[in-house]
């Protein structure tokens, strides 16, 4: 199975969008070789917006792809209301008490040497290209949480660090969904949706759902680690600050005046003529570091846009802009001092009315999407 690539350009994003076959997506999206969109890195980093995808593809509210984009908006909605609690705290109970789950990810999972093809191939692909099909992400999360009995947060932090499309709200929200539902899978499910070399017939995963359910609820012991001596792969290092020498225009924040376009990691859209800055708040990366590959992707995009880069505490960045006339786009991952800057337009959403100040918080996708789509969509799909 060939690995996808994601050139960090608006032209590449539009080319990928033009190639989307929405009908084929609806019919085959659960298959690892299915017709998926491969738009996620461009959506996460703001080279495309969810509204633009729906409009350009002329998707009705009832289309499967519209609903899946709705999941992305729903998780942003949750992050808007829950803040970092979505990333750090279980919003619902899992099948077992919190203390029953290990707090760190086992080495054999990190190194792709569990002996289970569906897990080990997913880990290798993750490190190789920074992307996994949604079904592979669900399998991986289910194995970690319910098979190995590891806390969802440990798995979510690890996966996010290595994804080029890592959206904290969607990633951590989906891991919570897997943990709390609980979402389970077995060898038959892998055989149905994955290529032959991913399959796990004849392994510990070759059991019926009742047995997996019993394990998830603590009635069977957790699965063991892969056999000693199994060949693995080294986990790439992650960084909570820009790696030295990567950004040619990295600057110390200094007072600026006049109009300035603001960009940040979740809004790397093309620029209008005039001064611009790329803001990298240090708090964001201290909480959730990035792989070198993702830092390189960001640096390449910054270089294309010829963006001066500011890295530092959000309050220092905001202070340096106090005499400016900034224009940018809001995002719930931005620290409060940057979100409060004047001229920050609302983040892109398929349901902007639900994210206005004072609007109620929706705790389930079904209730959110029913309200967002006026009850016209069957929202019983899985998160993407």
N, C-alpha and C positions, 0 to 999 in steps of 0.2 A: 504494500500500500504506500503510494508516494506521499511525501510529507508536504504540506502546504507552505507557501512563503507569503509574506505580507510586506511588500515594499511600502515604506512610510511616506506615501505621497497621496495627495488628493486625486491625482490622475489614476493611480492604482485603485483607490477606493471606488471611484466612479466606474472604472472598468469592471471591477468585481460586482458592483451593483447591477450593471447592465447585463451581466451574465446570469443573474438569478432567475431560475425557473420556479416560480411560485407554486405552480401545480405539482411539479415533481417534488418540491420540498414537502408539500403537505402529504404526499403519498409515501415518501421514503426517508424522511428526516431521522427516524430512529435507527436506521442502518448506518454502520460506520462507513460504508461505501455509498451511502445515499446522497441525494442532491441537497446538501446543506449550503448555506449562503456564504460562509467564511467572511462575514462582514464584521464579526465581533471586535477585532482590534481597532477598526476604524470607528465603530460606534463608541467604544470605551474611551478613545482618545479624542473624540469630537471632530474627526475628519468627515464623518457623516453624522446625521441626527436621525432618531427614530421617525420623526415626522417626515423627513426627506425620503426615507426608505418607503414608507407607506404611500406617500404622494407619487413618487416616481414609478413605483410598481402598481399604482392604482389598486391597492388592496382594500377590500371592503372590511368592515369591522368584524365580520364573521369568519374571515380567513384564518387558517391556522398560524400563518406567519405573523399576522397582526396580533393574535393572542400571545405568541411567544415574545414579540417585542413588548407586549403589555407586561409580561413577567419582569422584564428589565426595568420598566417604569415603576412597577409595584415595589421592587426592592429598593429603588431610589426613594420612593415614597416612604418606605419603612426607615431608611437611613435618615431621611429628612426629620422624621418624628422621634426616632429612637437614638439618633446620634451614634456614638461609638459603642453603645450598649448592644447594637446589632452585631458588632464585631467581637464583643467580649463576653456577653452574658446570654445564657440560654433563655429565650423568650417564652418557651413552653417546655414542659417536662418531656424528657426522653423516656424510653421504657425502663431504664434503670436509674438509680440515684447518681448524681454527679460524681460522687466518690468512687463509683464502680469503674469509671473510665480512666485509663492511663493519661497522663498529662503531656507525654512526648511521643513522637512518632518513632516506631521501631526502625532500627538501622536497615533491616532487610527490605522494608518498604521503601525507604529513602533511596536505597541503592538498587532497587529493581531486581531483587534476588529472592523473592518469596517462593519461587518454583511454580507459580501460577501464571500462565502466559498472559491472561487478560490483565493482570496487574503489572507484571514486569514490562510488557510491551507498552503499556500506557505510560509508565514512568520513563522509559527510554525515549518515547516520542515527546513527552513533555519537555525533557531536557534538550532534545535535539532541535525542536522548532518552536517551543513555547505555546503550543496549541494542542487541545484534545477535543474530540467530538463530545458533545454533551452526554451521550450515553456512556462513553468511557469515563467521564467525570463522575457520573452517578454510580457506576460500578465501583470505581476506586473509593469514593466516599463511603459507600455501603460496606465494602470490605474492611476499611479502616475502622469505622465506628462500630459496626455490628459483628463483623467477623473477628477483628483483633481487639475490640473493646477499647478503643482510643477515643479520647474526647474530641468532639467535632472541631473545636477551636484549633487544636494542634494540627489537624489535617488541613483545615481551611487556610491557616497562616502559611503552611508549607506550599500548598498548591498555588495560592495567590502569588507567592514570591517568584514563581517560575513561569507564569502565564503572561504572554504578550498582551492578551486581552483582559488581564486581571481587573475586574471591576469588583471592588471590595463588597459593595452591597449585594450584587448578584452572587458572588462567590460564597461569602459567609452566610448569606440568606439561604442559599441552596444547601449548604452543608447542614445548617440547622433543620431545614426541611427533611433531608435524608435521615438525620438523627432522630427527629421527633415523630415522623410519620408512623412507623419506621419504613424506609424504602429498602426492599430486599431484592436480591436476584440470585439466580443459580446457573448451572452449566447449560441448561436448556435455553435460557434467555440469551446467554452469550452465543450459543450455536445459531440462534435465530437471527441475530443482528450483527455479528462480527465475522470477519474473514476466518478461514480455517486455522491460520497460525495464531489466532488469539484464543482459541477455544480450550476448554478445561474439562472435557469429559474424562471420567475416571479419577478425578481429584476430590479433595474435600468439598469443593463447590458443587459436586454432582450429587445433590440431595434435593428432596422436595421442599417446598416453601414452608411446610409445617416445621421441619427441622431447623431451617434458618430462622424462622420466627421464634422457636424455642431458644435458640442461641441468643438472639437479640434481647430476649426477656430474661436472660440469666438462668434458664432451665437446662442449658448445656454449656460446657466450658468454652472459652474463646479459642479460636484457631491458633495454632502454634506458628513459630517463625519458620522461615525457609531453612532447608538443610544446610548445615555448616559446609563451607567450601564451594557453595554455589557462586558462580561468577556474576558479579554485579557491575554497576556503572557508578562512577563518582558523581556525587551531587555537586552541581556548579555553585560557586560562592555567590552570596547575595550581599548587597551593599545598602546601608542606610543613609548614604550621602553620595553625591556624584563621584565616580571613580576618578582619580587624578588624571588630568590631561585629556579627558573625554570631551569637554565642552570648550571650544576655542574662544567663546565669548563670555565665559564665566566672570562676573563682576561682583564687587562689593556694593551692596545697596547704598545709594546716596540720594539726597533730596533731588526731586525732579519737579518741574512745573509744566503747565500746559497739557494739551490733550495727549493721551498715550493709550494705545491698545494693550490690554492685558491678556496674556495667554497663560495657561497652566496645564498640567499633564492631561486633564480631561477636556481641554478645549484647545486643540492644535489646528484649528481651522485656518484657512488662508487669510492673509492680511489685506486690509485696505492700505492705500498709500499713507505714510506718516509714521511717527515713532511708535515703537512697540517693545514689550518686555515679556519674557517668560519667567513666571514666578514659581519657585520650587520651595514650598514651606517645609522646613526641616522636620517639624513634628510629624508630618504625614509619613515620611519614610522611616523615621525612628520607630513608629508603631508597626509598619508593614514594609520591610525592605524589599528591594527589587533585585532580580538577577542581572548580571552584567549585560546579557542580551537585550533586556528591556531598556536598560539605561542607554545602550548603544542605539536602539530604535528611536528613543526620545531625542538623543543627541543628533542623529541624522535628520530628523524632522526639524529641530531647532536650526540646524545649519542651512537647510533648504530655505527656511523663512528668514535667515540672517538675524535671528533673535538674540539680543543681549539677554543673558541668563542671570537671575538673582536667586541665590540659595541662602536661606537663613530662617530664623524664627519668624513666624507669621506677623507678630507685632512689629518687628523691625522692618519687614517689607511694607506693612501698612503705614508705618511712621514715615518712611521715605517717600510715600505717595500722597502725603497729607495736603500738599499744595498743588497736586496734579488734578487733571480732569480725566480720570480713568474711564475706560469703556471695556467691558468684558462680559463673560457669561458665568453665572453662578453655578455652583456644584456642591452637593452636600458633603463632599470629602474635603472641601476647603475649610481651614480654621475660621472661626467666627470673625476675627478681625479683618480678614480679607473678604468674607462674604458681606460685611457691613460697608465696604467701600461704595461710594456713590457711583452710579453708572453701571452696576452689575445687572445685566438682563437675566430673566428667569431661565433656568435650565430647560433644555428640550424635554418634552413629555407628550405622550398621547392623551394625557388627562391633566392639563395644567390647572384646571379649576380645582382639582383635588389637592393641589399642593400650595394653594394660597394660604397666607397666615390666618390662623383661626379655624381652618378646615379640619374636620375630624380625621383621626388616624385610623386607617383600615388595617386590621390585623391578619386578614386572610385575602389571598388573591381572588377568590371567588366573589367576595363582597366588594372588593376594590374594582374588579373588572366589570361586574354587573353595574355598578354605579358609573364607571367610566364609559361603558358602551350602551348605556340605557337598556340593559337586559337583553341585548340582541346576540350575545356571544355565549356559546357553551365553553366555559373556561376550565374544563376538567382535564387539562393537559399537564405535563410536567414542566418544571422550570428549566430555562435554557440560559 
